[in-house]
Amino acid sequence: MPRRKLSEYRSKKLVNDVLGLAYEGWSVTSPEEAAEIKGHDRYVVKVDQAVKGRFKKGLVLLDVEQAGLSLAVEKLEERGYSSFLVEPQVVHEQSSERYFAMTHDRAGIHVSCSEKGGINIEQDADSIKNYTVSDATDWSELAERTGFTQESLRALVQLFKDDFFVFLEINPYIASGDNVAILDCAIEVDDAAAYFVNGWNETDIRNPRMAAKREEEEEVKRLDANSPASFNLSVLNPDGSVFLLLSGGGASVVIADEVHNLGLGKELANYGEYSGNPNTEETFLYTSQVMKLMLASKAKNKVLFVGGAVANFTDIANTFAGIIQALDVYGDELAKQGVKIYVRRGGPRQEIGLAKIEASLKEHGLFGGVYSPKTSIPEALHTALKGLK
């Protein structure tokens, strides 16, 4: 269950809609779009890219006049960001700000709330009250503490369930009688639910990275759009030392998590996966983008882990043939940089695929290790990363 962050724009739309509140805001990606916004005297302009601590980082611009919206977005764009939120500025007393959050685990849905809120809520942690939603929930007490009506609270819980949220934070907000205003809102979702919900989709997910997408990511995006198979690629650290070429979403999450567990999270260069039985050419194109990233990394020691679980129908020999084609193109340059490649995979025609990729890795001087399902994923990964710890 990869947790992904929705844009603040989409988060506010969802929350305001379920609360029956009107929401006015504009999601923009350029100064030209911002220049078209009209109707108010003062605006707030924010980076809307899942970045924490935006206010303290100077990524929230207050008291912006309509004529200055284009310049405000341009200033934030110059710092490397590409997604922005423009809203009418809500004038209020800071003392009126409140905090509300919902989380989910095996015990159920938990609600946290405080009559204090804002960017310094962590300094007022003692003021936060915690509840677990159940048949015994005292909605009247919770309404009194939050300022939301009982009906609004139940609606938020239902939204949380229906749209597969794993985290919801409204901080700050104002609630005084009928006067409710959501000033900031953050939502994390289970991204596997994108196929089952109507409230949000992949275009609403934001990445905290500053820079616009790299060409390699865009190439994979185009590949995915033109194939019945599935491809995705995200660059986490362009100068990382641990590169992943993974197949299958479940195994991808396990492997990425294990890299973090081994203390090498900051060295993780990329995340993504190919699945759905891609053909040899498609696998070659996808692998080529990962190898281009490897060659561009400034890390002194680099490792590529080619991994996945035991496939049900993906032809291992065919997909590995695509990887071998990429090795024929980029292998010699990778070897000059001292790269080592480790493989752990299983599935239809695995014997042929594993034997051929082992021969190719040895031919290009890149061999680290090749493992069948007899070796567990963690064991193979630990061996691959041993020299980096």
C-alpha positions, 0 to 999 in steps of 0.5 A: 500500500504505497502512501501517496499525497494528493495535491492541496487543491484536490484535498480541499475540494474533497473536504469542502464538498463533503462538508457542504462548503463552497471552495474557491481555489485555482490549481496552476502550473505557470505564471500565465495561468495565474494571470487569468485569475480575477475576482478578489483583492488579495490572494495566497500563492503556495507551492502545491507539491507535497512539501512539508514546512512550506511557510517556514521555507518561504513557499507560501506567499501572502497578501498578493494582489491580483496584478502580482499573481503572475510574478508570485508564481514565477518566483516560486517557479524559479526555485524549481517547483511546478505545481501551485495553488492560488486562493483568496486570502482569508483574514483571521486571528491566529488564535482562532486556528484549530487542528484536526487529523485522521489516521488509519491502522489495524485498530481502526480510524483515529481522530486527533483534534485541538483548539490550537492549530497552525504551523506550531502545532507540534509545540502544543502537542499536549493540547491534542485529544485523541479518539478512536472511531467506534460504535461507542464514539461520543459524536456530541463530545467530538463535535464540541471539541472540533467545532464541526457538527456531528453530521460533518464529522460522520461525513469526514469519516465516510469520505476517509473510508470511501476514498481510501485515505490513510491520512487526513490533516486539516491544519489550520481551520476555523470553526465558529458556529456556522463559520467554517474555513479550511485554510490548509489540508493534506491527504495521503491515499492508498494509490492502488485505489485509483481504479476504484474511486471517483474523487481523485486520480493519478493526476492529483498525486503530488511529489515533493521533489522540487525539479520538474520531471526528468526526461527519463521519467517522461520517456517512461510515462510515454511508454506506459501510455502506449502499452497494455503493460505498466511502467512507472519511474520516479527519480528520488536522488539523481546522485544516489548509489542504489538503483532499482529495476523492479517488476511487480508493485508488491515486490517493488514496495518490499524491496524499496522498504528493505533498502530503507531498513538497511539504512540506505534510504538516502542512497535510493536513486529511483523507484518504479516498476514494470509489470503486465508482461511487457515485450522485449522491446518495451523492457529494453526501452524501460531499462535504458532509462534506468541505465541512463540515470545510473550513468549520470549519477555522481555516486562513486559506487553504484549498484543495480538490483534487478528484482521481483517476486515469482511472476505468474504470467510475465515471460522472464526470458522475454523481459530479460532479453530486453534487459540484455539488449540494454546491457549491450548498449550501456554495459561497457560505460557502466563497467567503466564506472565500476557498477555491479548488477544483482538479479533475483527473479522467478517465473515462466522460463526463468531458467533460460532468462537467468542463464542468459542474463548471467552470461551477459553480466559476466561478458560486460564485467558487471556481474554481482550475483544472479539468484533464482527464487531459491534465494529470498529477496531480502537475502539477495538484496542484502548481498547486493548492498553489502559493499555500500553500508 
